[in-house]
Amino acid sequence: MHYVVVVSAARSAGRSPDRYDMLGRSYRQTRREDPRIAARIRAALGAARTVLNVGAGTGSYEPSGLRVAAAEPAEVMIGQRPAGAAPAMRAVAEALPLRDGSFDAVMALLTVQHWTDPGRGLAELRRVARRVVVLAASTATSDLWLTRDYFPAMARQRRPDIQPETIASQLAGAAGRWRVRIEPLPLPRDCLDGFGEAFWARPEAYLDRSVRAGMSAFGLLTQAELQPGIERLDADLASGAWQARHGHLRELEELDCGHRLIVAYQETTAA
């Protein structure tokens, strides 16, 4: 395996480092690995022995027991990676400073929406690995009460070019040498990883500023889009209106909130 441990990447390509230098300052307080999601990701990686984590953040879901490297553009995120985490290079998805086929597998988890050129980034994933695992949210996420009832502006973040079907098509490629499948990834009711929809049955969490700080979906809203939703949710929880409409969710063990694992591999690679 060939990789450079520290690389200074151009800021003109890929996810803006400046965005996560701001949004990611308290990331590790609320964003941590959920073992049930980790098990699904580990299974999707198949028989891979070497793995690259692109848009790696603070290192959640990097599998133990494998040779792992990370690519992350934001210095503030790299600075929060724990001791003993995989070596991290400062690089963007669209310009990975790696040789072709450097890794058995590459994973990109809840990051494609932040890339400036998703098509170029996905092509880079295919270039550097023989297996690709992407976690992305579909437009079905906008049907959840969080977006539909309180923060409708979040829907604009679920663009057509980052939908699971589009990602799958780009990973498959025109030549058809790659096989691709899309798997639903329901979220457990007590999900430990505090990303956008993780609190689908625990709405009180969204009133906590520190919880919202770890969610880019909130960080990308304007104050005019954020504050009215916070006030409506607070009022509905106090009055019992949220419970009347959505209280049944508290009884579910898991819910499909629209998240999908996209797994792509070359025909010669085991499924």
N, C-alpha and C positions, 0 to 999 in steps of 0.2 A: 504494500500500500504506500502511495506517495502523496504527501500533503505537506503544506507549510503551516507551521503552528500559528504564526502571527503574520497577517497580511493587511496592509493599509489599502482599502478598496476605494475606488472613485465614488464620490457622493452623488454623481450624476446618474448612476444606474441603480435600480432595485429600490427596496424599501428605504425611505428616508431615514438615515440615522438620527437626524434631529427630532423626528416625531417620537421615537422611543427614548431618546435622551430626555424627553419631557414626560411622556406617558408612563415610562417604565421605572421611575425612581423608587417606588415602593412595591414593585412587582412581586417580590418574594413573600410579602406579608400575606397575600391572598391567593397567589397562584402556586399551587404545588400539585405534585403528581397524584392522580387518583388510581389506585391499583387495578380497578376494573377496566378503566380505559387503557392503562398501560398494558394489560394482558392482551387486549384486542390489537394494539399496535405491535406488540411483540409477535403475535401470531401472524400479522400481515407481513412482517419482515421475513418470514419463511426461514430458510436455511442460511441466511446471510451471516457472515462472520465479521465483516467490516461494514460500518454504517456511518454515513454522514448526515448530520442533523442541520438542515438549512433553515434560517430564521430561528435559530436555536434558543434565543432568549436566555433564561437562567438555567437551562439544562433539564427541564422536566421531560420524562419519557425517554431519556437516553438509556438504552438497555444495558444492564450490567452483564458481565461475562462476555461481551463482544468488544472488538476494537472500534472505538467511536471517536469521531472528530466532529467539531461544530463550526458552522459558519454563521456569523451574526454581525450586522453592520453597526449596531449601537454600542458605544463604549460603556454606557451606563448599565446595559444588560450584561455585557461580558463581566463587568466589575462585580455583579451580584452572583455570579456562578460560584457554587460552594467549593471548598477545598476538596480536591480529589475528583472534580468534574473532568470530563473529557477536554482535551486541548481545544482551544477556540481560535479561529482565524477571523479577522475583521474583514468580512466580504459580503457581497450582495448576491442574491440568487441569479441575477442576469449576467454576472461576470465571475463565475467561480474560478479561482486561480488553481485549477487542478487539471491533471492529465485525463484524457479519455479513459473511461473504465477504471477509475481509481478505487472505486468501492463496489462491494457486492450490492449494497442497497443505500438509498438515500430517502430520508423522510422530511416532510415539510408540513408542520402541524399548525393549523389556524394562522397561517402566515401569508398565503397567496394573495389575500385581499389587500395586503399592504405593498405589494410589488408594483412598480410603475409600469412594467411590461410583463404581464403574466405569461404570455406565449413564449417570450424569450427565456424567462426563468424556467419554465417547464422543459424547454428544449435543453437547457443546461443540466437539469436533473437527469434526463435521459442520457446525456452525453457522459456524465461522470459515474453512472452506476447502471447495473443490469436489472435493478428492481427499484421501483419508485412507490412510496407510500405517502399519500397526501390526505390530510384531514381538512375538510372545508364545510362551510355551512351553505345550505341551499335556500332558495327563496321561501321554502316552507317555514323557515325560522321566523319570517315576518308574520306568520299566522298565530304565533304564540302571543298570549295576552300582553307580554312585556312590550312588544312593538305595536301590536294592533291597538291596544287600549290606552297606552301611556306615552310611548316614545316613537310615534310613526316615522319620524325622520331617520330612524335607524335603517329603514327599509332601503334607502338609497345606497347603503354600503354593500348590499347583496346584488352586485352588478351582473349583467348577463355573461360577461367574459370570465367570471370566476365561479360560475355554477358548476356543480359536480359533473354534469353531462358534458359541458364544454371542456373541462379539464381532462376528462376521460378521453374525449375525441382527440385532443391535442397530444396526449400521451401515447395514444394508439398509433398516430402517424399515418401518413398516406400509404406507405409501403405495406402496412399491416403485419409487420414482423413482431409487434408487441401485442400481448393479450392484456385486457383491462377489465376489471370488475369494480362495481360500486356496492359498498356494504353500508346499510344503515347503522348508525352508532347511537343508540338510545342513551340518555343521560340518567344515572341513578339519582334517586330523590335526595340522597345525602352526599352528592358529589363533592369531593374534597378540593377539586380544582375550580377556583372561582372565576371562570370565564363567563362571557355574556349571559348565556341562558342557564347556567348551572343552578340557579336558585329558583327554578320554575315552580317549585312547591314551597319555597321559603321567601315570600315576597318582601318580608321585613328587611332582608339583607340589602335590598336595593336602596333603602333609605340611608345606609351607612356610607358616608363619603369615602372611607378607606377601602371599602369593598368595590365601589365604583371606580376607584383609582386604578385598579388592576384590569379594567375592561376597556379595550380600545373603542368598543361600540359606544360607550358613554363619552370617552375622551374626544371623539370626533364630532360630538354634538355641540352646537352653539348654546350659550346660556339661555337664549330665547326658546330653544328646542328642549332643553333639559329641565329648567325650573318648573314649568307648568306640569310636566309629567310627574315630577317628584311630589308636587303639591297634591295632584289628583290621587296618586297612589297612597300618600299619607292619609288623606281624607277618607279614602275608600277602606283602608285597613281599620281606621278608627271607627267608622260607621258600621262596619260589617259587610259593606257592599262587595268588596273583593271576595270575601268568604262565601257570600251567597252565589256569586257567579262562578267561582273557580275553586271553591273549597274541596271539591271531590279530588283535585289533583294531589292533595296532601295524603291521600290514601294509596296512591300508586307507588309501586317500587321503582319504576323507571318510566321515561317518556321519550318518544321520538320527537325531538325538537328541531329536526331538519339537518342534523349533522351527518356527514357521509365520509367513510373511508374509501378513497380511490386507490386501488392496488394495480400497478402496471408492471409487467415483467416480459422479458424476451422469451420467445417460444422455447428456447433451450434451457430456460430457468424453471425450476420446479415451482408449481403453483402454491 
